[in-house]
Amino acid sequence: MITTQEISQIRQQVRAWHAKGETVAFVPTMGNLHLGHITLVKEAVKRADHVVASIFVNPMQFGQNEDLDAYPRTLAADQQALTDAGAELLFTPTPEIIYPKGMEQQSFVEVPKISEELCGASRPGHFRGVATVVCKLFNIVQPDIALFGRKDFQQLLVIETMVADLSMPIEIVGVDTIREASGLAMSSRNGYLSEAQKDKAATLKRTMDAMSDAIQQGESIADAIKAGTHQLSEAGFRPDYLEVRSASDLSLASDEDASLVILAAAYMGDTRLIDNLCFTR
């Protein structure tokens, strides 16, 4: 696998593949890779002739009091994992390469409405940072396909909406969440948890399962949310939000919506975890 910080090298290689009529899949990451990321790469290998990955801890999507400096950087291990999974080209830019004029003078991409609620409300500017860097990475790599995990359900919808609104010729593929044996969704932030906290954090998935079952059996959404919030608090979580929304556009769920998604964000200690569960009724 070739690793480079050079935009020109990425473009030259992808252009050569495209000139031969070969397809390119792209997996953007922030590094500190786990099985969820590797599953994306392996799925990309199935769907395209070549796979490009990126590792970039994007400062634009971190808030003032968030963990940018503490975010784990594990490049050597990540390179080996990507190579083993079948990636052929890795882009590892610095913030100066992505934002040469600095973030204050950087043009940005913002997806209205869908970016403003849930994680968007809790983390102002977060999805502007996500949309901007993903748009820029898409323009650098110019893939045919890009793959993202469904654990970040709102992020996936933001990217799908941006691609559709801006007429980007890229197929966006969502890949199912990979979980630990306990049910806890795999996340780079799980590394911040103690073993005791990880055991408690598994309650997040169990709570969503119970809410889904209750709603499918006729319980009101409001009552399910109330019970779920209590269950999280009892387990030691500090809930940020626990919502049931339409799975298509994250609008408030109505009685007519058959496809729903439970979205949760909660703090275990100082670590903010997110998860979701799609279901039909």
Disulfide bonds with the S-S distance in Angstrom:
none
